[in-house]
């Protein structure tokens, strides 16, 4: 069954780091657009980062000021989100999403409505 599954969330102190994993199932993450979004309470889901390995496309939200990086590992078919210098405002549910159409990972990468497959999310909590 085609899909993505997140893991790696948890609780961390202010200034700490976490690495989230997004395992792709029944498709190659390398030649599709895979993105991370986060949702804070009732706010809209916001784009965090996206990657399309074969096209060399990588996007990270400017608001993160270089604290997060996204990478893709072909051997494990997994996309990672490395999060450093975490602060309480990063507390959210983080979702992995995949677009199999080939249309994403350009300027529209942060639009959640364009992704077909979503994971259930993983909670990240940063305490002060």
C-alpha positions in Angstrom: 0.0 0.0 0.0 1.4 3.4 -1.0 2.0 5.7 2.0 4.4 7.3 4.4 5.0 6.7 8.1 6.6 9.2 10.5 8.7 8.4 13.5 11.1 10.1 15.8 9.0 12.6 17.6 9.2 13.2 21.3 9.9 15.7 24.1 13.1 17.8 24.2 14.4 20.7 26.2 14.8 24.2 24.7 17.9 24.2 22.5 17.8 20.5 21.9 17.7 18.5 18.7 15.5 15.8 17.2 15.6 13.9 13.9 12.3 12.8 12.4 12.0 10.0 9.9 9.5 9.5 7.1 9.5 6.0 5.6 8.1 5.7 2.2 6.1 2.6 1.2 5.5 1.3 -2.3 7.2 4.2 -4.0 10.7 5.5 -4.3 11.2 8.6 -2.2 14.1 9.6 -4.3 12.1 10.4 -7.4 9.1 12.0 -5.8 8.5 15.1 -3.8 8.4 14.4 0.0 7.7 17.2 2.4 7.3 17.9 6.1 4.5 20.0 7.5 3.6 20.9 11.0 0.4 21.9 12.7 0.2 23.9 15.9 -3.1 23.4 17.6 -5.9 24.8 15.4 -3.6 26.7 13.1 -3.2 25.9 9.5 -0.7 23.3 8.5 2.5 25.0 7.5 5.2 23.8 5.2 8.5 23.0 6.9 10.7 21.5 4.2 10.5 19.5 1.0 12.9 17.4 -1.1 13.0 15.8 -4.5 16.2 13.9 -4.6 16.5 13.1 -8.3 15.8 16.8 -9.3 18.2 18.2 -6.6 15.3 20.3 -5.2 15.4 21.1 -1.5 13.3 23.7 0.2 13.3 24.8 3.8 11.0 27.5 5.2 12.8 30.8 5.6 11.2 31.3 9.0 13.3 28.5 10.5 16.6 30.4 10.0 18.6 27.4 9.0 17.8 25.4 12.1 16.2 22.5 10.2 17.6 20.4 7.3 15.9 17.8 5.1 17.7 14.8 3.6 16.8 11.6 1.8 18.4 8.2 2.0 17.9 5.9 -1.0 19.1 2.8 0.8 16.4 3.1 3.4 13.8 4.9 1.2 13.5 7.4 4.0 13.4 11.2 4.2 14.8 12.8 7.4 14.1 16.1 9.1 17.0 17.2 11.3 15.8 19.8 13.8 18.4 21.8 15.8 18.2 24.6 18.3 14.6 23.7 19.0 12.4 26.2 21.0 8.9 26.0 22.4 7.4 27.6 19.3 8.4 24.5 17.4 6.0 22.4 19.5 3.6 20.8 17.0 2.5 17.7 15.3 4.8 17.1 12.4 3.4 15.4 9.3 5.2 13.8 6.3 3.5 14.1 2.9 4.3 12.8 -0.6 3.3 13.9 -4.0 3.5 11.3 -6.7 2.4 13.4 -9.6 5.7 15.2 -10.1 4.1 18.6 -9.9 5.4 19.6 -6.5 8.8 20.6 -5.1 8.8 23.8 -7.1 7.5 27.1 -5.9 4.3 25.5 -4.6 6.0 23.0 -2.3 4.4 24.4 0.9 0.8 24.0 -0.2 -0.6 21.1 1.7 -3.5 20.5 -0.6 -1.3 19.4 -3.4 0.0 16.3 -1.6 -1.8 13.0 -2.1 -0.4 10.9 0.8 -0.1 11.9 4.4 1.2 10.1 7.5 -0.6 10.2 10.8 1.9 12.7 12.3 4.4 12.6 15.2 4.2 14.9 18.2 7.2 17.2 19.0 7.2 18.9 22.3 9.8 21.5 23.3 9.9 22.6 26.9 11.4 25.8 28.2 
